[in-house]
Amino acid sequence: MARASAKVRPLHVAHVIEALGPGGAERLLYTNLKHFDPARVRSSVVTVYSRATHWREPIQQLGVEVFSLDCNGPRDFPRGVARLRSWLGRERPDLLHTHLWGANVIGRAAGFLAGVPVVSSVHNPDYEPEAWNDGSQVSLRKRKAIKAIDRWTARLACDRMVAVSDYVRHSTHRRLGYPLQRTELLYNPIDAELFSAPAGRTREEVLAELGLPPDGPVLLNVARTAPQKGFLYAIQAMPEVLRRHPRARLLSVGATTDPQWVERLKAEIGALGIADKVHILGARRDVPDLLRACDVFVFPSLYEGLGIALIEAMAAGCACVTTNTGPLPEVVQDGVDGLLVPPADPSALAAAVNALLDDPARRDALGEAARRSALERFRPQQAADRLTEIYESVAGKK
């Protein structure tokens, strides 16, 4: 009798990311790790920096090892390449999957030197004019160097790109010259279990904890406090919203890692005389409860790679108002499962919010349509399985 064939071992994939803070790329990594089939993929995580740890414990609770290169900044990148190359020699993963610029550069260089294939995810349209100009506080010379290094390492040692939206896929081809045929489109999934589980707290309990009245409309934005996210325009829309709905409150939830921008937002809030109506709460772990407690989700970004916080709000059944820029029309169909407005337009944003607050039936219908759309289109198991197929193809197993 022929002997049974040996069991094929799972691919060992090392996921290299800049840090494990509360951002969208880090959240995506956790969601993918949670849904990989352990018979096909075994994961490790390598961080460039050790200072941001929001997702470190949840990832370790999945049984995934986390190793840090302990870089302090780009000047440490050569040392980071050496440390990663040494780690690759010890752990011998089959493939590297890199996320964000610093991790992409270090991972590609180390992968090339160690002979390990590399897949890089592209989360943002970093070299489109709106994003390029948003980095204008960095010298033009340095920005050009960043782009050149990204382009060179991608051509040298990136076996496949994974773009989070069709907009980003074409931007990567246009700005980095990376071949479209080697750039996969894979929309970011959302962790559906967070939004299908029973509510942890009632709306009244959530608002009471925040010191807010239970009967006023709640507008919510979930995003890091950065110019890109357009929260300034939500603040500027509030006086017009308050004229129609004087008990409305606007909440911001997200990392406050740019103190100067936070002060700029607070100054605008003070100048408009609405300090008791706008609340910057910082990063929180109870986002699902906050989404269930809000009346309208506002996402006024100036540019995005996809907008995972928007998709999560849709999955929670929120009526959403967002901008018609970049990939966001790939996510929201205007008037069907949300409303689209021009970017940097407080009046249009206020008008859309007021229209939803004025019409609860329409608000509920849009929220239900958003929930169905998000849970159907951005399923985590489907995304993890497709990513596994990409890994197997790059590693030569298919």
TAKALIN-V539694 format. One record per pair of residues at least 12 apart in sequence whose ideal C-beta (glycine too) atoms are under 8 Angstrom apart, sorted by the first residue. I is the first residue (numbers start at 1). J is the second residue. D is the distance in whole Angstrom. If there is no record, write none. Layout:
i->{I I}
j->{J J}
d->{D D}
This chain:
i->{10 10 10 10 10 11 11 11 11 11 11 11 11 11 11 12 12 12 12 12 12 12 12 13 13 13 13 13 13 13 13 13 13 14 14 14 14 14 14 14 14 14 14 14 15 15 15 15 15 15 15 15 15 15 16 16 16 16 16 16 16 16 16 16 16 16 17 17 17 17 17 17 17 17 17 18 18 18 18 18 18 18 18 19 19 19 19 19 19 19 20 20 20 20 20 20 20 20 20 21 21 21 21 21 21 22 22 22 22 22 22 22 23 23 24 24 24 24 24 24 25 25 25 25 26 26 26 27 27 27 28 28 28 28 28 28 28 29 29 29 29 30 30 30 30 30 31 31 31 31 31 32 32 32 32 32 33 33 33 33 34 34 34 35 35 35 35 35 36 36 36 37 37 37 40 40 41 41 43 44 44 44 44 44 44 45 45 45 45 45 46 46 46 46 46 46 46 47 47 47 47 47 48 48 48 48 48 48 48 49 49 49 49 49 49 50 50 54 67 69 69 69 70 71 71 74 77 77 77 80 81 81 81 81 84 84 84 85 85 85 88 88 88 88 89 93 94 94 94 94 95 95 95 95 95 95 95 96 96 96 96 96 96 97 97 97 97 97 98 98 98 98 99 99 99 100 101 101 101 104 104 104 104 104 105 105 105 107 108 108 108 108 108 108 109 109 111 112 112 117 117 117 118 118 118 119 119 119 119 119 119 119 119 120 120 120 120 120 121 121 121 121 122 122 122 122 122 122 122 122 122 123 123 123 123 124 124 124 124 125 125 125 125 125 125 125 126 126 126 127 127 127 127 128 128 128 128 130 130 130 130 131 131 134 134 134 134 147 147 150 151 151 154 154 155 155 158 159 159 160 160 160 160 160 160 161 161 161 161 162 162 162 162 162 163 163 163 163 164 164 164 164 164 164 165 165 165 165 165 165 165 166 166 166 167 167 167 167 168 168 168 169 169 169 184 186 186 186 186 187 187 187 187 188 188 188 188 188 189 189 189 189 189 189 190 190 190 190 190 190 190 191 192 192 192 192 194 194 195 195 195 195 195 195 195 195 196 197 199 199 199 200 200 200 201 201 203 203 206 206 206 206 206 207 210 210 210 212 212 213 215 216 216 216 216 217 217 217 217 217 217 217 218 218 218 218 218 218 218 219 219 219 219 219 219 219 219 219 219 219 219 220 220 220 220 220 220 220 220 220 220 220 220 221 221 221 221 221 221 221 221 221 221 222 222 222 222 222 222 222 222 222 222 223 223 223 223 223 224 224 224 224 224 225 225 225 225 225 225 225 225 225 225 226 226 226 227 227 228 228 228 228 229 229 229 229 230 230 230 230 230 230 230 231 231 231 232 232 232 233 233 233 233 233 233 234 234 234 234 234 235 235 235 235 235 235 235 236 236 236 237 237 237 237 237 238 238 238 238 238 238 239 239 240 240 240 240 240 241 241 241 241 242 242 244 244 244 245 245 248 248 249 249 249 250 250 250 250 251 251 251 251 251 252 252 252 252 252 253 253 253 253 253 253 254 254 254 255 255 256 256 256 262 265 266 287 288 291 291 291 291 292 292 294 295 295 295 295 296 296 296 296 296 296 296 296 297 297 297 297 297 297 298 298 298 298 298 299 299 299 299 299 299 300 300 300 300 300 300 301 301 301 301 301 302 302 302 302 303 303 304 304 304 304 305 305 306 306 306 307 307 307 307 310 310 310 310 311 311 311 312 313 314 314 314 314 314 314 314 314 315 315 315 315 315 316 317 317 317 317 318 318 319 319 319 319 319 319 319 319 319 320 320 320 320 320 320 321 321 321 321 321 321 321 321 322 322 322 322 323 323 323 323 324 324 324 324 325 328 332 333 336 336 337 337 337 337 337 338 338 339 339 339 339}
j->{38 39 40 41 42 40 41 42 94 95 388 391 392 395 397 42 43 44 91 92 93 94 95 41 42 43 44 93 94 95 96 97 391 43 44 45 46 87 88 91 93 95 96 97 29 33 43 44 45 46 96 97 98 99 45 46 47 48 84 96 97 98 99 103 106 107 29 45 46 47 48 98 99 100 103 47 48 49 99 100 101 102 103 47 48 49 50 51 52 53 45 47 52 53 54 55 56 59 66 52 53 54 55 255 257 52 54 55 224 254 255 283 224 255 123 188 305 306 308 309 99 100 121 123 52 54 55 55 191 308 99 121 123 164 188 189 308 45 55 59 99 55 58 59 62 191 189 190 191 380 383 189 380 383 384 387 45 59 62 64 62 191 380 189 380 381 383 384 384 387 388 384 385 388 388 392 388 391 64 64 65 66 67 91 93 59 64 65 66 67 66 67 68 69 84 87 107 66 67 68 69 103 68 69 71 80 102 103 106 68 69 70 71 72 102 68 70 283 87 83 84 106 83 102 106 102 102 105 106 106 106 109 110 113 106 107 110 110 113 114 110 111 114 116 114 116 116 117 391 395 116 117 118 119 391 394 395 110 111 116 117 118 119 118 119 120 121 391 118 119 120 121 120 121 123 123 126 146 150 120 150 153 154 158 149 150 153 120 120 153 154 156 157 158 153 157 157 156 157 159 394 395 157 158 159 158 159 160 161 162 390 391 394 154 158 160 161 162 161 162 163 164 161 162 163 164 168 169 172 183 305 164 168 305 306 168 303 304 305 167 168 171 175 303 305 326 147 150 175 147 171 175 176 171 175 303 326 302 303 325 326 228 303 227 228 302 303 175 176 176 176 177 176 178 177 178 178 182 394 182 183 184 390 393 394 178 182 183 184 183 184 186 387 390 183 184 185 186 186 187 188 305 306 327 185 187 305 306 326 327 330 185 327 330 305 326 327 330 305 306 327 183 184 185 390 383 386 387 390 306 377 378 383 306 308 311 378 383 378 379 380 382 383 384 308 311 312 315 374 378 380 380 315 375 379 380 288 312 288 291 312 315 316 317 371 375 375 288 288 289 292 286 288 289 286 289 292 293 286 289 290 292 293 293 251 279 281 249 279 247 247 245 247 248 249 245 247 248 249 295 296 357 248 249 251 293 294 295 296 234 241 248 249 250 251 294 295 296 297 298 353 250 251 253 290 291 293 294 296 297 298 313 318 234 250 251 252 253 254 297 298 299 300 253 254 287 290 291 297 299 309 312 313 252 254 299 301 309 254 255 256 257 258 252 254 255 256 257 258 261 262 265 280 257 258 261 261 302 301 302 303 304 254 300 301 302 299 300 301 302 323 343 344 252 265 300 264 265 268 300 343 344 345 346 349 250 298 300 346 349 250 265 268 269 272 274 278 268 272 346 346 347 349 350 353 250 272 274 277 278 350 272 274 346 347 350 351 354 350 353 354 357 274 277 354 357 358 354 357 277 357 277 278 279 277 278 279 298 278 279 281 290 294 265 278 279 280 281 281 282 283 284 287 290 282 283 309 282 283 280 282 283 280 280 280 312 316 312 313 316 318 316 317 318 319 356 357 363 318 319 320 321 353 356 357 363 310 313 318 319 320 321 320 321 322 349 353 313 320 321 322 323 328 321 322 323 341 343 349 322 323 325 328 343 323 325 343 344 325 326 325 326 327 328 326 327 327 330 331 322 327 328 331 322 328 331 332 331 374 378 374 370 331 332 337 338 370 371 373 374 370 371 374 375 378 371 367 368 370 371 367 370 338 339 356 362 363 364 366 367 370 332 337 338 339 366 370 338 339 340 341 349 352 353 356 338 339 340 341 340 341 342 343 340 341 342 343 343 340 370 373 366 369 366 369 370 372 373 366 370 352 355 356 366}
d->{6 6 5 5 5 7 5 7 5 6 8 6 7 6 7 5 8 7 7 7 4 5 8 6 7 5 8 6 7 5 8 6 6 8 5 8 6 8 7 7 4 7 5 7 6 7 6 7 5 7 8 5 8 7 8 5 8 7 7 6 7 5 7 4 7 4 6 7 8 6 7 7 4 6 5 7 5 6 7 5 8 5 5 5 7 5 8 6 4 8 8 6 6 6 6 4 5 7 7 3 8 5 7 6 8 8 4 7 8 7 5 5 6 7 7 7 8 8 4 7 5 6 7 5 8 7 5 7 8 6 8 8 8 8 5 8 7 7 7 8 7 5 6 6 8 8 6 7 5 5 8 7 8 7 5 6 8 6 6 6 6 7 7 8 5 5 7 4 5 8 6 7 7 7 5 8 6 7 5 7 5 8 7 7 7 6 6 7 5 7 8 5 7 7 6 7 8 7 7 5 7 8 8 5 5 6 5 5 6 7 8 8 6 7 8 4 5 7 6 5 6 7 8 7 8 7 7 7 6 5 5 5 5 7 6 7 4 5 5 5 6 8 4 6 7 6 8 8 8 5 7 5 7 7 6 6 5 8 5 6 7 5 7 8 5 8 7 7 6 7 5 7 8 5 7 7 7 7 6 5 7 7 8 8 6 7 5 7 7 4 7 7 4 6 6 7 5 6 4 5 5 6 5 5 6 7 6 5 8 6 6 7 6 7 5 8 6 7 8 5 8 7 6 7 5 7 5 8 5 8 7 6 7 4 8 7 8 7 4 6 5 4 8 6 6 6 8 8 8 6 7 4 7 6 7 7 8 6 4 8 8 7 5 6 6 7 7 7 8 6 5 7 6 5 8 7 7 8 5 6 8 6 6 8 5 6 6 4 7 8 5 5 7 7 5 7 6 7 7 7 5 5 4 8 7 7 6 5 8 4 6 6 7 6 8 5 4 7 5 7 7 5 8 5 6 6 6 6 8 7 7 6 7 5 5 7 7 7 5 6 4 7 4 7 7 5 5 5 6 5 7 6 6 6 7 6 5 8 6 8 7 4 5 8 8 8 8 8 8 6 5 7 7 5 8 5 7 4 7 5 6 8 4 6 8 7 7 6 8 7 7 8 3 6 6 5 7 4 7 5 7 5 8 6 7 6 5 5 8 7 7 6 7 5 7 7 7 5 8 5 6 8 5 7 6 7 8 4 8 5 7 8 8 6 7 7 5 7 8 7 5 7 7 5 6 6 8 8 8 8 4 7 7 8 5 7 7 6 4 4 8 6 8 7 6 7 5 8 6 6 5 7 7 8 5 6 6 7 6 6 6 8 7 7 5 8 8 4 5 5 7 6 7 6 6 7 7 6 6 5 8 6 7 5 6 6 5 5 8 6 7 6 5 6 7 8 6 7 7 4 4 7 4 4 7 6 7 5 6 6 8 6 7 7 7 4 8 7 5 5 6 8 7 6 5 7 7 7 5 7 7 6 8 7 6 5 7 8 8 5 6 7 7 8 8 7 5 6 5 7 7 5 6 6 7 6 8 7 5 7 5 7 7 7 7 7 6 7 6 4 6 6 8 6 7 8 7 7 7 5 8 6 6 5 7 7 7 4 4 7 5 7 8 5 8 7 7 7 6 7 4 7 8 8 7 6 8 7 6 7 6 7 7 7 7 7 5 6 6 5 7 5 6 6 8 7 5 8 7 7 7 6 6 6 7 6 7 6 5 5 8 8 8 8 7 7 4 6 6 4 8 6 4 6 7 7 4 6 7 4 6 7 7 8 5 8 4 7 4 4 7 6 8 4 7 7 6 7 5 8 6 7 5 6 7 6 8 6 8 7 6 7 4 4 7 6 7 5 7 8 8 8 6 6 4 4 8 5 6 6 5 8 7 7}
